[in-house]
Amino acid sequence: SMVSTQSTGKKFGYSVSVYMVELYNDQLLDLFDKTHSAKLDIKKDKKGMVVIQNAVIKHVASVEELQNVFDIGSKNRHVASTKMNAESSRSHLIIGIVIETTNLLTGAVLKGKLSLVDLAGSERAAKTGATPEQLKEAQSINKSLSALGDVIQALSSEANFVPYRNNKLTMVMQDSLGGNAKTLMFVNISPADYNTDETIVSLTYAARVKLITNDASKNADNKEISRLKGIISKLKKGESLGEDDEVD
């Protein structure tokens, strides 16, 4: 059982797990693993939830523990100083908080994910005074934001085809934008006339997102399905099965 499993009265138990990755120069990096030794793959489960294979998962049992893992991951994120920003994000940050609730009386399981995505802003080299390395980073950032714009346009116009697979950013955000999701976007804009063009682009992004219509529903499993998934997970890890894991 997960160390983060908690009991609320006699009816419900819950577990909270977290992963934290960044998309830097078109590469997905685990912010809980400084060595970046594992190759991260973007997959979807049978219910459409995006899963980052091989990412380090942290289990937490309190707000303090959650804040602590945020702080650990944030220290490993790529940032740099430019003429426009003293601590400019050089990557897109994606935090996945997966919450699983179990009804202890019926065994029914509800599972949901809160995705927190901090997008790096688009850049113009003439304004930032970027170094060669920062120019490479900016090109990657702008490319991914362009792909995100294409996805937002397709979703808002209810197009038959949505180009999620054109970029890793849109692949990892697929369950945050379309389908079974509720999406909230905060847009940071500059009050200076000098940045009017960037402000207009940012607000256009937000206006398009508002046009996306999704149909969010519960992600639930019954007791038997949940038990069988647990057996499969143990078998994949090479663990031995207990008496309660027998399959008729």
MIDOSE-1310 file (N, C-alpha, C; in nm, 2 decimals, decimal comma, always signed):
residues 248
smvs	+0,08/-0,12/+0,00/+0,00/+0,00/+0,00/+0,09/+0,13/+0,00; +0,04/+0,23/-0,06/+0,11/+0,36/-0,07/+0,12/+0,42/+0,07; +0,24/+0,48/+0,10/+0,26/+0,55/+0,23/+0,17/+0,67/+0,24; +0,12/+0,72/+0,12/+0,03/+0,84/+0,12/-0,11/+0,81/+0,14
tqst	-0,15/+0,68/+0,16/-0,29/+0,65/+0,17/-0,34/+0,70/+0,31; -0,45/+0,77/+0,31/-0,51/+0,82/+0,43/-0,65/+0,77/+0,44; -0,70/+0,77/+0,56/-0,84/+0,73/+0,59/-0,92/+0,85/+0,64; -1,03/+0,88/+0,58/-1,12/+0,98/+0,62/-1,24/+0,92/+0,68
gkkf	-1,24/+0,91/+0,82/-1,35/+0,85/+0,88/-1,35/+0,70/+0,86; -1,46/+0,64/+0,82/-1,46/+0,50/+0,80/-1,50/+0,46/+0,65; -1,52/+0,57/+0,57/-1,58/+0,54/+0,44/-1,48/+0,55/+0,33; -1,38/+0,65/+0,33/-1,30/+0,67/+0,22/-1,15/+0,66/+0,26
gysv	-1,07/+0,62/+0,16/-0,92/+0,63/+0,17/-0,87/+0,70/+0,05; -0,76/+0,77/+0,06/-0,71/+0,83/-0,06/-0,56/+0,83/-0,07; -0,51/+0,84/-0,19/-0,36/+0,85/-0,21/-0,33/+0,97/-0,31; -0,22/+1,04/-0,28/-0,18/+1,15/-0,37/-0,04/+1,12/-0,42
svym	-0,02/+1,12/-0,55/+0,12/+1,10/-0,60/+0,15/+1,22/-0,70; +0,28/+1,25/-0,72/+0,32/+1,36/-0,80/+0,43/+1,33/-0,89; +0,43/+1,38/-1,01/+0,55/+1,38/-1,10/+0,57/+1,52/-1,14; +0,69/+1,56/-1,18/+0,73/+1,69/-1,22/+0,84/+1,69/-1,33
vely	+0,80/+1,74/-1,44/+0,89/+1,73/-1,56/+0,90/+1,87/-1,63; +1,00/+1,89/-1,71/+1,01/+2,01/-1,79/+1,04/+1,97/-1,93; +0,99/+2,05/-2,03/+1,02/+2,03/-2,17/+1,13/+2,13/-2,20; +1,25/+2,09/-2,22/+1,36/+2,18/-2,25/+1,43/+2,13/-2,38
ndql	+1,44/+2,23/-2,47/+1,50/+2,20/-2,60/+1,44/+2,07/-2,66; +1,31/+2,06/-2,66/+1,24/+1,95/-2,72/+1,27/+1,81/-2,64; +1,33/+1,82/-2,53/+1,35/+1,70/-2,45/+1,27/+1,70/-2,32; +1,21/+1,59/-2,29/+1,13/+1,58/-2,16/+1,23/+1,54/-2,05
ldlf	+1,25/+1,62/-1,95/+1,34/+1,59/-1,84/+1,27/+1,58/-1,70; +1,31/+1,48/-1,62/+1,25/+1,46/-1,49/+1,32/+1,55/-1,39; +1,24/+1,64/-1,33/+1,29/+1,73/-1,23/+1,32/+1,67/-1,09; +1,27/+1,54/-1,08/+1,30/+1,47/-0,95/+1,43/+1,38/-0,97
dkth	+1,49/+1,39/-1,09/+1,61/+1,30/-1,12/+1,71/+1,39/-1,18; +1,81/+1,44/-1,10/+1,92/+1,52/-1,16/+2,00/+1,46/-1,26; +2,01/+1,33/-1,26/+2,09/+1,26/-1,36/+2,03/+1,25/-1,50; +1,89/+1,26/-1,50/+1,82/+1,24/-1,62/+1,85/+1,11/-1,69
sakl	+1,88/+1,01/-1,62/+1,92/+0,88/-1,68/+1,81/+0,81/-1,75; +1,69/+0,82/-1,70/+1,58/+0,75/-1,76/+1,52/+0,82/-1,88; +1,48/+0,75/-1,99/+1,42/+0,81/-2,10/+1,27/+0,81/-2,07; +1,21/+0,93/-2,08/+1,07/+0,95/-2,05/+0,99/+0,94/-2,17
dikk	+0,88/+0,86/-2,16/+0,79/+0,84/-2,28/+0,65/+0,89/-2,24; +0,58/+0,95/-2,33/+0,45/+1,00/-2,31/+0,35/+0,90/-2,36; +0,27/+0,85/-2,27/+0,16/+0,75/-2,31/+0,03/+0,79/-2,25; -0,08/+0,72/-2,29/-0,21/+0,74/-2,24/-0,26/+0,61/-2,19
dkkg	-0,34/+0,61/-2,08/-0,40/+0,49/-2,03/-0,53/+0,47/-2,10; -0,60/+0,36/-2,07/-0,72/+0,33/-2,14/-0,83/+0,43/-2,13; -0,83/+0,52/-2,03/-0,93/+0,62/-2,02/-0,88/+0,75/-2,06; -0,77/+0,76/-2,13/-0,72/+0,88/-2,19/-0,64/+0,97/-2,11
mvvi	-0,60/+0,92/-1,99/-0,52/+1,01/-1,90/-0,37/+0,99/-1,94; -0,30/+1,11/-1,96/-0,16/+1,11/-2,00/-0,08/+1,05/-1,89; +0,01/+0,96/-1,92/+0,11/+0,90/-1,82/+0,25/+0,92/-1,87; +0,34/+0,97/-1,79/+0,48/+0,98/-1,82/+0,56/+0,86/-1,77
qnav	+0,58/+0,77/-1,87/+0,65/+0,65/-1,83/+0,80/+0,67/-1,79; +0,84/+0,60/-1,68/+0,97/+0,61/-1,62/+1,00/+0,74/-1,54; +0,90/+0,82/-1,52/+0,91/+0,94/-1,44/+0,91/+0,90/-1,29; +0,99/+0,97/-1,21/+1,00/+0,95/-1,07/+0,86/+1,00/-1,01
ikhv	+0,80/+0,91/-0,93/+0,67/+0,94/-0,87/+0,69/+0,97/-0,72; +0,65/+1,08/-0,67/+0,66/+1,11/-0,52/+0,52/+1,10/-0,46; +0,51/+1,02/-0,35/+0,39/+1,00/-0,28/+0,39/+1,10/-0,16; +0,28/+1,17/-0,15/+0,27/+1,27/-0,04/+0,15/+1,25/+0,04
asve	+0,15/+1,30/+0,17/+0,04/+1,28/+0,26/+0,00/+1,41/+0,33; +0,05/+1,52/+0,29/+0,02/+1,65/+0,35/+0,05/+1,76/+0,25; -0,01/+1,88/+0,28/+0,02/+2,00/+0,20/+0,17/+2,03/+0,21; +0,23/+2,02/+0,33/+0,37/+2,05/+0,35/+0,46/+1,96/+0,27
elqn	+0,43/+1,83/+0,26/+0,51/+1,74/+0,18/+0,49/+1,77/+0,03; +0,37/+1,81/-0,01/+0,35/+1,85/-0,15/+0,43/+1,97/-0,18; +0,44/+2,07/-0,10/+0,51/+2,19/-0,12/+0,66/+2,16/-0,12; +0,70/+2,07/-0,04/+0,85/+2,03/-0,04/+0,89/+1,97/-0,17
vfdi	+0,81/+1,88/-0,23/+0,85/+1,82/-0,35/+0,84/+1,92/-0,47; +0,75/+2,02/-0,46/+0,75/+2,13/-0,55/+0,89/+2,20/-0,55; +0,93/+2,24/-0,43/+1,05/+2,31/-0,41/+1,17/+2,23/-0,47; +1,18/+2,10/-0,44/+1,29/+2,02/-0,49/+1,29/+2,02/-0,64
gskn	+1,18/+2,00/-0,71/+1,18/+2,00/-0,85/+1,21/+2,14/-0,91; +1,16/+2,24/-0,85/+1,18/+2,38/-0,90/+1,32/+2,42/-0,91; +1,40/+2,37/-0,81/+1,55/+2,40/-0,81/+1,62/+2,34/-0,93; +1,56/+2,24/-0,99/+1,63/+2,17/-1,10/+1,58/+2,22/-1,24
rhva	+1,50/+2,32/-1,24/+1,44/+2,37/-1,37/+1,54/+2,47/-1,43; +1,54/+2,47/-1,57/+1,63/+2,56/-1,64/+1,58/+2,70/-1,64; +1,66/+2,79/-1,59/+1,62/+2,94/-1,60/+1,75/+3,01/-1,64; +1,73/+3,14/-1,69/+1,85/+3,22/-1,73/+1,80/+3,37/-1,72
stkm	+1,90/+3,46/-1,72/+1,87/+3,60/-1,72/+1,88/+3,65/-1,86; +1,78/+3,73/-1,90/+1,78/+3,80/-2,03/+1,75/+3,95/-2,00; +1,75/+4,03/-2,11/+1,72/+4,17/-2,09/+1,57/+4,20/-2,05; +1,49/+4,10/-2,08/+1,34/+4,12/-2,05/+1,30/+4,05/-1,91
naes	+1,39/+3,96/-1,86/+1,35/+3,89/-1,74/+1,47/+3,84/-1,67; +1,49/+3,88/-1,54/+1,60/+3,84/-1,46/+1,61/+3,69/-1,44; +1,49/+3,62/-1,43/+1,48/+3,48/-1,41/+1,39/+3,42/-1,52; +1,43/+3,42/-1,64/+1,35/+3,37/-1,75/+1,34/+3,22/-1,76
srsh	+1,22/+3,17/-1,76/+1,21/+3,02/-1,78/+1,25/+2,98/-1,91; +1,34/+2,88/-1,92/+1,39/+2,83/-2,05/+1,33/+2,70/-2,08; +1,22/+2,67/-2,02/+1,15/+2,54/-2,04/+1,00/+2,55/-2,00; +0,92/+2,46/-2,05/+0,78/+2,45/-2,00/+0,78/+2,35/-1,88
liig	+0,71/+2,39/-1,78/+0,70/+2,30/-1,66/+0,57/+2,23/-1,65; +0,57/+2,10/-1,63/+0,45/+2,02/-1,62/+0,45/+1,95/-1,49; +0,35/+1,97/-1,40/+0,34/+1,90/-1,27/+0,21/+1,82/-1,28; +0,21/+1,69/-1,25/+0,09/+1,61/-1,25/+0,07/+1,56/-1,11
ivie	-0,05/+1,60/-1,05/-0,09/+1,56/-0,92/-0,21/+1,46/-0,93; -0,18/+1,33/-0,91/-0,28/+1,23/-0,93/-0,34/+1,19/-0,79; -0,47/+1,20/-0,78/-0,55/+1,18/-0,66/-0,64/+1,06/-0,68; -0,62/+0,96/-0,60/-0,71/+0,84/-0,61/-0,78/+0,82/-0,48
ttnl	-0,92/+0,81/-0,49/-1,00/+0,79/-0,38/-1,07/+0,65/-0,38; -1,07/+0,58/-0,27/-1,13/+0,45/-0,26/-1,24/+0,45/-0,16; -1,36/+0,41/-0,20/-1,47/+0,39/-0,11/-1,44/+0,26/-0,03; -1,41/+0,27/+0,10/-1,37/+0,15/+0,18/-1,49/+0,05/+0,20
ltga	-1,61/+0,10/+0,18/-1,73/+0,01/+0,19/-1,76/-0,07/+0,07; -1,75/+0,00/-0,05/-1,79/-0,06/-0,18/-1,67/-0,10/-0,26; -1,55/-0,05/-0,23/-1,43/-0,07/-0,31/-1,42/+0,01/-0,44; -1,52/+0,09/-0,46/-1,52/+0,18/-0,58/-1,40/+0,28/-0,58
vlkg	-1,34/+0,30/-0,69/-1,22/+0,38/-0,70/-1,24/+0,50/-0,80; -1,22/+0,62/-0,75/-1,22/+0,74/-0,83/-1,08/+0,79/-0,85; -1,05/+0,83/-0,97/-0,91/+0,88/-1,00/-0,91/+1,00/-1,08; -0,84/+1,10/-1,04/-0,83/+1,22/-1,12/-0,69/+1,28/-1,11
klsl	-0,67/+1,38/-1,21/-0,54/+1,44/-1,21/-0,55/+1,59/-1,23; -0,47/+1,66/-1,14/-0,46/+1,80/-1,16/-0,33/+1,83/-1,22; -0,33/+1,89/-1,34/-0,21/+1,93/-1,41/-0,18/+2,08/-1,40; -0,07/+2,11/-1,35/-0,02/+2,25/-1,34/+0,09/+2,27/-1,44
vdla	+0,06/+2,36/-1,54/+0,15/+2,38/-1,65/+0,19/+2,52/-1,66; +0,32/+2,55/-1,64/+0,38/+2,68/-1,65/+0,45/+2,69/-1,79; +0,39/+2,77/-1,88/+0,44/+2,78/-2,01/+0,55/+2,89/-2,02; +0,66/+2,86/-2,08/+0,76/+2,97/-2,10/+0,70/+3,06/-2,21
gser	+0,73/+3,19/-2,19/+0,67/+3,29/-2,29/+0,75/+3,29/-2,42; +0,68/+3,32/-2,53/+0,74/+3,34/-2,66/+0,84/+3,45/-2,65; +0,95/+3,45/-2,73/+1,06/+3,55/-2,72/+1,09/+3,60/-2,86; +1,14/+3,73/-2,86/+1,20/+3,79/-2,98/+1,34/+3,82/-2,94
aakt	+1,43/+3,77/-3,02/+1,57/+3,78/-2,99/+1,62/+3,92/-2,99; +1,56/+4,01/-3,07/+1,60/+4,15/-3,07/+1,58/+4,22/-2,93; +1,48/+4,17/-2,86/+1,44/+4,23/-2,73/+1,52/+4,16/-2,61; +1,54/+4,04/-2,62/+1,60/+3,97/-2,51/+1,75/+3,97/-2,50
gatp	+1,82/+4,00/-2,61/+1,96/+4,00/-2,61/+2,02/+3,87/-2,58; +1,95/+3,76/-2,64/+1,99/+3,63/-2,60/+2,12/+3,58/-2,65; +2,19/+3,49/-2,57/+2,31/+3,43/-2,61/+2,28/+3,32/-2,72; +2,38/+3,26/-2,79/+2,35/+3,16/-2,88/+2,27/+3,04/-2,82
eqlk	+2,31/+3,00/-2,70/+2,24/+2,89/-2,63/+2,09/+2,93/-2,60; +2,07/+3,06/-2,56/+1,94/+3,10/-2,53/+1,85/+3,12/-2,66; +1,92/+3,15/-2,77/+1,85/+3,15/-2,90/+1,79/+3,01/-2,93; +1,87/+2,91/-2,91/+1,83/+2,77/-2,94/+1,71/+2,74/-2,85
eaqs	+1,72/+2,78/-2,72/+1,61/+2,75/-2,63/+1,48/+2,83/-2,67; +1,50/+2,95/-2,72/+1,38/+3,03/-2,76/+1,32/+2,97/-2,88; +1,40/+2,92/-2,98/+1,34/+2,85/-3,09/+1,26/+2,73/-3,06; +1,31/+2,65/-2,96/+1,23/+2,54/-2,91/+1,10/+2,58/-2,84
inks	+1,11/+2,69/-2,76/+0,99/+2,74/-2,69/+0,89/+2,79/-2,79; +0,93/+2,87/-2,89/+0,84/+2,92/-2,99/+0,78/+2,82/-3,07; +0,86/+2,71/-3,11/+0,81/+2,60/-3,19/+0,69/+2,53/-3,12; +0,72/+2,50/-2,99/+0,62/+2,43/-2,91/+0,49/+2,51/-2,89
lsal	+0,51/+2,64/-2,86/+0,39/+2,73/-2,84/+0,31/+2,74/-2,97; +0,38/+2,74/-3,09/+0,31/+2,74/-3,21/+0,22/+2,62/-3,23; +0,28/+2,50/-3,19/+0,21/+2,37/-3,20/+0,09/+2,38/-3,11; +0,11/+2,44/-2,99/-0,01/+2,45/-2,89/-0,12/+2,54/-2,95
gdvi	-0,07/+2,64/-3,02/-0,17/+2,73/-3,08/-0,25/+2,66/-3,19; -0,19/+2,57/-3,26/-0,26/+2,49/-3,37/-0,36/+2,40/-3,30; -0,32/+2,34/-3,19/-0,42/+2,25/-3,12/-0,53/+2,33/-3,06; -0,51/+2,44/-3,00/-0,61/+2,53/-2,95/-0,71/+2,57/-3,06
qals	-0,65/+2,61/-3,18/-0,74/+2,65/-3,29/-0,83/+2,53/-3,33; -0,77/+2,41/-3,34/-0,84/+2,29/-3,39/-0,96/+2,26/-3,29; -0,93/+2,27/-3,16/-1,03/+2,24/-3,06/-1,14/+2,34/-3,05; -1,10/+2,47/-3,06/-1,20/+2,57/-3,06/-1,29/+2,58/-3,18
sean	-1,24/+2,53/-3,29/-1,32/+2,52/-3,41/-1,39/+2,39/-3,43; -1,37/+2,30/-3,33/-1,43/+2,16/-3,34/-1,39/+2,09/-3,47; -1,26/+2,10/-3,50/-1,21/+2,03/-3,62/-1,21/+1,88/-3,60; -1,22/+1,80/-3,71/-1,22/+1,66/-3,70/-1,08/+1,60/-3,65
fvpy	-0,97/+1,67/-3,69/-0,84/+1,63/-3,65/-0,77/+1,73/-3,56; -0,72/+1,69/-3,45/-0,64/+1,77/-3,36/-0,50/+1,73/-3,36; -0,40/+1,82/-3,40/-0,26/+1,77/-3,41/-0,18/+1,77/-3,28; -0,23/+1,68/-3,19/-0,16/+1,67/-3,06/-0,02/+1,62/-3,08
rnnk	+0,00/+1,53/-3,18/+0,13/+1,46/-3,19/+0,24/+1,54/-3,26; +0,21/+1,67/-3,29/+0,31/+1,75/-3,36/+0,42/+1,80/-3,27; +0,40/+1,79/-3,14/+0,50/+1,84/-3,04/+0,48/+1,77/-2,91; +0,59/+1,75/-2,83/+0,58/+1,69/-2,70/+0,50/+1,77/-2,60
ltmv	+0,50/+1,90/-2,62/+0,42/+1,98/-2,53/+0,27/+1,95/-2,54; +0,22/+1,94/-2,67/+0,08/+1,92/-2,69/+0,04/+1,77/-2,66; +0,14/+1,68/-2,67/+0,11/+1,54/-2,63/+0,09/+1,53/-2,48; +0,18/+1,60/-2,41/+0,17/+1,59/-2,26/+0,06/+1,67/-2,20
mqds	+0,01/+1,77/-2,28/-0,11/+1,85/-2,24/-0,24/+1,80/-2,29; -0,24/+1,69/-2,36/-0,36/+1,64/-2,43/-0,48/+1,62/-2,34; -0,46/+1,56/-2,22/-0,57/+1,54/-2,13/-0,60/+1,67/-2,05; -0,53/+1,78/-2,07/-0,55/+1,90/-2,00/-0,64/+2,00/-2,09
lggn	-0,64/+1,97/-2,22/-0,71/+2,06/-2,31/-0,83/+2,00/-2,37; -0,83/+1,88/-2,41/-0,94/+1,82/-2,48/-1,00/+1,70/-2,40; -1,13/+1,67/-2,44/-1,19/+1,55/-2,38/-1,24/+1,57/-2,24; -1,19/+1,47/-2,15/-1,24/+1,47/-2,02/-1,16/+1,56/-1,93
aktl	-1,17/+1,69/-1,95/-1,09/+1,79/-1,87/-1,17/+1,92/-1,85; -1,13/+1,99/-1,74/-1,17/+2,13/-1,72/-1,04/+2,21/-1,72; -1,04/+2,31/-1,80/-0,92/+2,39/-1,81/-0,93/+2,53/-1,77; -0,83/+2,58/-1,69/-0,82/+2,72/-1,64/-0,69/+2,77/-1,68
mfvn	-0,69/+2,89/-1,75/-0,56/+2,95/-1,80/-0,54/+3,09/-1,74; -0,43/+3,11/-1,68/-0,39/+3,24/-1,63/-0,29/+3,30/-1,73; -0,31/+3,42/-1,77/-0,22/+3,49/-1,87/-0,14/+3,60/-1,81; -0,01/+3,60/-1,81/+0,07/+3,71/-1,76/+0,10/+3,81/-1,88
ispa	+0,06/+3,93/-1,86/+0,09/+4,03/-1,97/+0,16/+4,15/-1,91; +0,23/+4,22/-2,00/+0,31/+4,34/-1,96/+0,23/+4,47/-1,97; +0,24/+4,56/-1,88/+0,16/+4,69/-1,89/+0,23/+4,79/-1,98; +0,36/+4,76/-2,03/+0,43/+4,85/-2,11/+0,39/+4,85/-2,25
dynt	+0,39/+4,97/-2,31/+0,36/+4,98/-2,46/+0,46/+4,91/-2,54; +0,58/+4,90/-2,49/+0,69/+4,84/-2,56/+0,66/+4,69/-2,59; +0,58/+4,63/-2,51/+0,54/+4,49/-2,52/+0,40/+4,46/-2,58; +0,35/+4,56/-2,65/+0,21/+4,55/-2,69/+0,19/+4,42/-2,78
deti	+0,28/+4,40/-2,87/+0,27/+4,28/-2,96/+0,26/+4,15/-2,88; +0,35/+4,13/-2,78/+0,34/+4,01/-2,70/+0,21/+4,00/-2,62; +0,17/+4,11/-2,57/+0,04/+4,12/-2,50/-0,08/+4,07/-2,58; -0,08/+4,12/-2,71/-0,19/+4,08/-2,80/-0,19/+3,93/-2,83
vslt	-0,07/+3,88/-2,85/-0,06/+3,74/-2,88/-0,10/+3,65/-2,76; -0,06/+3,69/-2,64/-0,10/+3,62/-2,52/-0,25/+3,62/-2,50; -0,32/+3,74/-2,52/-0,46/+3,75/-2,50/-0,54/+3,68/-2,60; -0,48/+3,67/-2,73/-0,54/+3,59/-2,83/-0,54/+3,44/-2,80
yaar	-0,43/+3,40/-2,74/-0,43/+3,26/-2,69/-0,54/+3,23/-2,59; -0,55/+3,32/-2,49/-0,66/+3,30/-2,39/-0,80/+3,30/-2,45; -0,82/+3,39/-2,54/-0,95/+3,40/-2,61/-0,99/+3,27/-2,68; -0,89/+3,21/-2,74/-0,91/+3,09/-2,82/-0,95/+2,97/-2,72
vkli	-0,87/+2,97/-2,61/-0,89/+2,86/-2,51/-1,04/+2,87/-2,45; -1,09/+2,99/-2,44/-1,23/+3,00/-2,39/-1,33/+2,94/-2,48; -1,30/+2,92/-2,60/-1,39/+2,87/-2,70/-1,40/+2,71/-2,70; -1,30/+2,65/-2,63/-1,30/+2,51/-2,62/-1,41/+2,45/-2,53
tnda	-1,48/+2,35/-2,58/-1,59/+2,29/-2,50/-1,56/+2,15/-2,47; -1,55/+2,11/-2,34/-1,52/+1,97/-2,30/-1,64/+1,92/-2,22; -1,64/+1,78/-2,21/-1,74/+1,71/-2,13/-1,67/+1,63/-2,02; -1,65/+1,69/-1,91/-1,58/+1,62/-1,80/-1,67/+1,52/-1,73
skna	-1,61/+1,40/-1,70/-1,69/+1,30/-1,63/-1,60/+1,23/-1,53; -1,66/+1,15/-1,44/-1,59/+1,08/-1,34/-1,50/+0,97/-1,40; -1,39/+0,95/-1,35/-1,30/+0,84/-1,39/-1,30/+0,74/-1,28; -1,39/+0,64/-1,29/-1,42/+0,54/-1,18/-1,40/+0,40/-1,22
dnke	-1,35/+0,32/-1,13/-1,34/+0,17/-1,14/-1,42/+0,11/-1,03; -1,48/-0,01/-1,05/-1,54/-0,09/-0,94/-1,43/-0,17/-0,86; -1,47/-0,23/-0,76/-1,38/-0,30/-0,67/-1,30/-0,41/-0,74; -1,37/-0,49/-0,83/-1,30/-0,60/-0,89/-1,20/-0,55/-1,00
isrl	-1,24/-0,45/-1,07/-1,14/-0,39/-1,17/-1,02/-0,34/-1,10; -1,04/-0,27/-0,99/-0,93/-0,22/-0,91/-0,84/-0,33/-0,86; -0,90/-0,44/-0,81/-0,82/-0,55/-0,76/-0,74/-0,62/-0,87; -0,80/-0,63/-0,99/-0,72/-0,69/-1,11/-0,61/-0,61/-1,15
kgii	-0,63/-0,47/-1,15/-0,52/-0,38/-1,19/-0,41/-0,40/-1,09; -0,44/-0,41/-0,96/-0,33/-0,43/-0,86/-0,25/-0,56/-0,89; -0,32/-0,67/-0,93/-0,25/-0,79/-0,96/-0,16/-0,78/-1,08; -0,21/-0,71/-1,18/-0,13/-0,69/-1,30/-0,01/-0,61/-1,27
sklk	-0,02/-0,50/-1,19/+0,09/-0,42/-1,15/+0,20/-0,50/-1,07; +0,15/-0,59/-0,98/+0,25/-0,68/-0,91/+0,32/-0,77/-1,00; +0,25/-0,83/-1,10/+0,31/-0,92/-1,19/+0,42/-0,85/-1,28; +0,39/-0,73/-1,32/+0,48/-0,65/-1,40/+0,61/-0,63/-1,32
kges	+0,60/-0,61/-1,19/+0,71/-0,57/-1,11/+0,78/-0,70/-1,06; +0,73/-0,82/-1,09/+0,79/-0,94/-1,05/+0,76/-0,98/-0,91; +0,66/-0,92/-0,85/+0,62/-0,94/-0,71/+0,53/-1,07/-0,70; +0,54/-1,13/-0,58/+0,46/-1,25/-0,56/+0,32/-1,21/-0,52
lged	+0,22/-1,29/-0,56/+0,08/-1,27/-0,53/+0,04/-1,32/-0,39; -0,05/-1,25/-0,32/-0,10/-1,30/-0,19/-0,23/-1,38/-0,21; -0,28/-1,43/-0,10/-0,40/-1,50/-0,10/-0,52/-1,42/-0,16; -0,52/-1,29/-0,13/-0,63/-1,21/-0,18/-0,62/-1,18/-0,33
devd	-0,50/-1,22/-0,39/-0,48/-1,19/-0,53/-0,52/-1,30/-0,63; -0,57/-1,41/-0,57/-0,60/-1,52/-0,66/-0,71/-1,48/-0,76; -0,70/-1,53/-0,88/-0,79/-1,51/-0,99/-0,87/-1,64/-1,02; -1,00/-1,63/-1,02/-1,08/-1,75/-1,04/-1,07/-1,79/-1,19
